[in-house]
């Protein structure tokens, strides 16, 4: 029997859908056919009329239509004053739809950083939050204790946007009943168990503190350019975009779009520092050891790295 999927766009830009539509080998249509997934509704894939969608939604809300996978895109908007009427579908606050559909679904997947952690609207006038997190804090809209019918928490797939292969891989694992170990922020370890820094082609420059102060150069972007590669967990240098590249590979700093606090309230492309030492150190590094290590590493940097030569 085909697994059923319903995709609800809440408070967001639709970028995660655009990313998913760019999936290749297999593309999104081939993927859904191979998995035997019946897409009950997706705003970019479905061609039913508004009346058809209204009827489907009523059956889902009543529990008459089985729902296996509920995909949420965009933050859940609760404003103004907790009513949710800033973001409605057919006159009904989407937050109320999420509350009911989530309890009917076997699995709930938050696609993108906004759906996962609240994103750009979190703590703002629209009163937006993620499905089960509000930035770093557990709880979110559905509450810390929420579990879908399968007994699983919301599965968070952060990213702005989320990589299409991450969405495809997660849906595949859920359909086939494969284990999906999650980290402390409910994100699958297969894709969010490593730092963006791991796999970055600039790692040697980082280790010797050969640093840049402009875009498109070869050195490390962490010390001056605000790169979040050593701070953010995500798949960007593991699963390349368009199977080809990532921000850091083309000389653009990672701006940490998979982190719960994205978008941060400080400058994107400038490293905050105290007397030249970054305020946020690479994950797992303490300040005393960092000061000693990086000073020695910079002094020992090979001339070929100073000359921006990547090969011996």
C-alpha positions, 0 to 999 in steps of 0.5 A: 500500500502506498505511503501518503504524504501531505506537504504544508507550506507555512511561514516561509519563502518556499525555497525548500520546495525549490531545492527539492524540485532541483533533485536529480538522479533520481529527480523528485518525480522518479523518487516518489514513484520508486518509493510508491509515495502518494502525494496527497498534496504539494503546492508545486506538484498537485494540480487539484482545484481549491475545492479538491484541496479543501475536501482532502484537508477536511478528510485529513483533519477528521482522520478519514484519510490516512496520513503517513508523512506530514512535511512542514515547510516554513515556520509555524506563525502564531501571531497576532496574539497567539491567534495564528491569523497572520497565516491562514489557509482557506480561512483557517490558521495554519497553526491549527492545521499543523496541530491536528495533522501532526497528531494524525501523521505517522511521521512529521518532518520539518523541512528547512531551518524555519520549520525546524527552529523558527528561522527569520520570524522567530521572536518577531512580531509574527510570533513564529516558531519551529515545529518542536524547537524555538531556536536553541530551546526545545518545545516549539509549537508542538511541545517537547513531549510531542511524538507522532503516531510512530513514536518519533519526534519531529524530524528536523532537516535544517538548511536555508534551503535544505539540500534535496538529497537530505529530504529525499534520503529522509523520506526514503528512510521513513518509507522503508522503516530504516533507523534514523538516529537523530542528534540533540536537535532532532536532525538526522546524524547521517547529514547533521553529525559532522561540521561543515568544516569537515570536508572543506577544501580549505582545512589546511589553511585553517589549521595553519591560520592562513586567512583571507579578508576578501571573497573568492580567495583560497585561504581560510574564511573563519578568522576574518570573514565570519565563516561558520564552517567550524561551528555549524553542523550540516552536509554541505561539504559532504553532499555537494550542491549540484553535485559540484560545489559548496559555499566554502569551495568557491570562496564564500563563507558558510553563514551557518544556515543549519544552526538553530539561531539562523539568521543570527543578529550580528554581521554575516561576513565579519568574525566577531573577536576579542583582541583578534581571537574569534568569540565563537571558537571551533566546536569542542575547542577551549580558549586557552588551548586555542590561543597556544595552538593557533599561535604556533600553527601560524608561525609554522605555516608552510610557505606554499600555503602562504603563497596560496599554493594548494599542491606541494 
